[in-house]
Amino acid sequence: MIVPEYWAEAIRDTRHKGRRLVVRRFGWSDDSVAAAQAHAELRVQEALDTLLQGQDVPRRERLTNYGVDGVPIREQIVERQDDLVITRNSYGALCLNTPNVLFADIDHPPVPTTWALSWVLTVVLWSGLWVLGANLINGTAGFLLAATVVIALNALMLRRTKRNTQRRAQLEAQALARMERFSAKHPDWHLRTYRTPAGLRVLVMHATFSPHDDEVQQLFAALHTDKLYMRMCRVQHCFRACLTPKPWRVGIRRRIRPPFAAWSAEQAFRPDRLQWIAEYERRARGHAACSFLRAYGNEGSVDAKAEAVRAVHDRMTQAYESLPLA
């Protein structure tokens, strides 16, 4: 895993065969901005030379959800503890990055949320039907018409909400059953399971691993780990877990500034960014990123590195607090 301290960007703007050619590349270093800039200049020149030789390479490195092949995690580093690195991601949440303590991210298929829609429709129908009823007949009849329709609609919405709640419980039960089966086949493994807003999170405690180990891929397959997360582990040579809530789940709709993961000191310490972070942290204190469910397997087998990561993870996610998940 590489999570560099310093980043820089280099640009080559030239003409080739009558056409403008603009190439951008990032460079990184743990030593200094100057070293990162030198690395960026080297990488951009290599990319330009490749293009001029007629080979097709990207003009710029576009970020995906978890970075790009060959480029380390480009996020603001908030804290380092040995090889454990905590970063702030592109939407402002804190993330734990570890090269060898195994996390698995299990997202359930999405289930529609209906309570918000129910309240919106209730308000709209109350207003609309009241006005309509009052204009067509008398005010009392309008009120009764509106009440009848709203009550019927809410009854339908409540039934659907109940079905969605049951579906979520069913999906979690299926995921936990897969955990039980894996644990039965690997009794020497020590697994900790957490509930997240989108599904489950698994932390492996008995040993450390490389993201490219066959055992890791077997665990991922057996537990139906999120495919995007699996790709991130391979590309970034690390495991990762979100430590704080997603901003929109705690009522923050405005994007952090700049609206991407800050990779320079100038970006990281912008006043508007610091103001956003302060508001986010205030709201996040009332929510947990995950909650501990149970452990599986050989609980007496605990790797020291995994235990150190677990302590940080459980404290920062507020996994043992009686708080709503977000």
N, C-alpha and C positions, 0 to 999 in steps of 0.2 A: 504494500500500500504506500502510495506517495500522496501526501497532502501538503503541497509547498507553502511556504510562508510568504514568498514574494512572486509577483506576476508582472509581466510586461507584454506589450503587443508591438509587432513590427509589420510594416506595410511596404510592399514594392509596387510602384505604379509605373508601368513602362508600356511601350508599343511593340507589337510583334506582328509582322506581315500586315501592317496597316490597321491593326486593331488594338484598342486599349486593353491592357492586361493588368488587373489589380489583384494582388495576392496578399492575404493577411494570415499571420500565424502568431500564436501565443508562445511565450517562453516562461520558464519557472525556475526558482532556486530557493534553497533554504538559507543562502548566505546574504544576498543583498538584491536590491532592485537593479543595480548595474549588472549583476550576474544574470538576472532574469532577462534583462534587455539583450544581453549578448547571446543568450540562448535563443531568444525570439528571432534575432537577426540571422542566426545560423539556420534556424528552421525555415524561415521565410525564403531565404536564398536557395535552400535545398528544394523547396516546393516549386519555386520559380524555374530553377534549372530543369526540373522534371517536366514541367509544362512546356518549356521551350524545346525539349527533346521530343515532343509530340505525344507524351503520355498524359492520360486524363487523371487529374487529381483535383480535389475540391479547392476552390479559390479561397475559402475561409472555413474555419472550424465552427460549425453550428452546434450549439448545445442541444442535447436531448434531455429527457427527464433526469437521467443519471450520468450525464457527461458523454464523451465521445471516445472511440477507440484510440488508444495511444496518448491521451491527454489526461492528466490526473484530475482529481476533484478540485474545481476552481470555486471555492467558497471562502468567506471570511472565517478565519480561525479565531475562535473565542477562547479556547483553553486546550492545553496539551497536558497529558499525564502519561509520561513514558511514550509508548506508541499508540495510546488512545488519544484521539483528536476529536474535539467537539467543534462543529462548524455551524454557521447560520446559513440556511439554504436560500433559494431564490425567492421563496414567499415568506421568509422571516423566522421560520421555526428552527430550533436547535436540533442538530443531528449528531449522534454518536457514530464514529467511524473507527473500526478496529481491524487490524490485518488478520487476526487469527481466532477471535472468539465468535463462535458460530451463532448467528441469528437467522431465523427463517420467517418470512413475512407471508401470511396466508390471508388473502382477501376473499371474502364471500362474494358471490354474484350479487349485484345491486338489487335491492328491494325498494320499490317506490315508497316515498313518504307522503302521507295524505293529510296529516293533521293541519299543516299550514294551509293547504289548499282548501280544506274544510272551513277554516276560519275566514279566509278571504271570501269564499263564496257565500258564507253566512252573512257577512257585512253587506256584500253587494246585493244579495237577494232581499235582505231586510230593507235596504234603502229603496231599491227598485220596485219591489212589490208593494211596499207601503205607499209610494207615490202613485203607482199604477192603480192600486186598489182605491186609494182616496179619490182619484180622479174619475174612475169608472163607476164606483158605487159609493157608499158612505164610508167614513173613516173607520168605523168598527169592523165592517166587512173586509176592508183592506187589511186591517191588522190581522184578522183571523186567517185571511188568505196567505199573507206573508208567513205567519207563524206555522201554518200547516205545511207549507212547502219547505221551510227551513228545517223543521223538525224531521220531515221525511228525508231530506237530503243529509242531515247530520246522522240519522240512523244508518243510512247507506255508507257514509264515510266511516263511521265507527266500526261497522262490520268489516270493511276493507282494512282498516287499521289493525283490527284484531287478527285478520288473516295474515297481514304483513308481519306482525309481531311473532305469530306462530311460525311463519316461514323463516324468519331470522333465527329463531330458536332451533328449528330443524337443521338449518345450515351449520350452525355451531355444533350441534350434536353429531352431525356427520363428520365434521372436521376433527372433533375430539375422539370419535371412534377410529379414525385413521391414526391418530396419535396413539391410542391404546394398542392397535395392531402393530405399529412400528415398535413400541416399547416392549411388547411381548416377544418380538423377534430379536430385539437387541436389549436384553435385560441389564447389560453392563453400562448402558447409556444412562445419563442423568439429564432429564429434560424439564425445563420450567415453561409453563404455558401462561400467557397473558391474553386478556381480551382487549381488543382495540376497537375504535369506532367502526372500522371496516371489516374486522374479522378477528384473527388471532396472530400472536407473535410467539415464537418459540426461541428460547435461549438454551444452548447446550452447555452443560457445566462440567462434565467429567474430563474433557480434554480440549486442546486447541486444534485448529485445522487450517489448511490452505483452502481458499475458495475453489481451487481446481481439483481438490481431492475427490476420488470416486465416492467415498463415504458421504461427502457433502451432497453430491449430485443424487445419490440414492435417497438421502433424507428429503431433499427438495421434491423428488418425484413422488415419494410415498405420501408426503403431506400435502401435495398439490400446491406447492409454493408459487407465489405470483411470478409469472414469466419475466416481467420487466425487472423485478428485483433480482431474479436469477442472473439475468444478463448483466446487471450492474455489478454483481459480485465478480463475474468473470472479467469484465472490462476494467473495473477499478481495483481489482485485486484486494478486495476488502469486504467486510460485512458492515451493515449499517442499520441503525434504528432511530426513529424520530423520538425525541425526548420531550417535546412540548407540543401543544395542540396546533392544528392548522388554524390560521387566523380567522377564516370565515366561520369556523365552528364556535368561536367565542365572540362573534358579533362584529368583527372588524372586516369591513368590505374594501376599504382603501388599500391599494397595493403599497408595499414597502418601497422606499426610494433609496437608491435607484431600483427600478422594478426587475432586478436580477440579483444574483449572488455577488456581493461586492468583492472585488479582487484587488483593490488598492486602498491604501489608507485614506486617500481623499474621498473615495466613495463610502468607506465604512464609517467615517466620522462626520458625514454631512449632518447639519443640525436637524433637517427634516427627517432624516433616517433615525437619528437618536430619539427624536420625539415619538416617532412611530413605534420604536422598540419599547420605550417606556410605557406607552399605552397598551401595547400587546402584552408585556410582562404583567402589568396590573390585572388585565382580564384573565390571562392564562393561569394565574395563581389559584383561581377558583375551579379549575378543571384538571383532570388527569389525562395523560396521553395514553395510558393503558392501565389495566388493573390485573393483579395477580390472580390466577384461577387455582392451579394446582401443579404439583411436581409429579413426574413419572420416573420409574426405573430406580436405579441405584443412587439414592439420595446421599449415601455416605461417600460417594466418589466425587470430589470437587477439585478441579484444577485451580491453582492459586491465581493465575491470570484471569480465568473466567470469573472467579469470585470477586476480584477487584473491579472488573467491568460490571458485574451484576450490582454491586453496591452503588456505583455511580448511576447506573440505569434506573434502579428502583427508587433512588432518592429523587432524581430529576424528573422522572415521569410521574411521581407521586403515586406509585403503583399500589401502595397499601393505604392510601387515604380514601375516605368515603366521599368521593367527588364524582360529578358527572364526567363521562368521557367526552373528549373533543379532539 
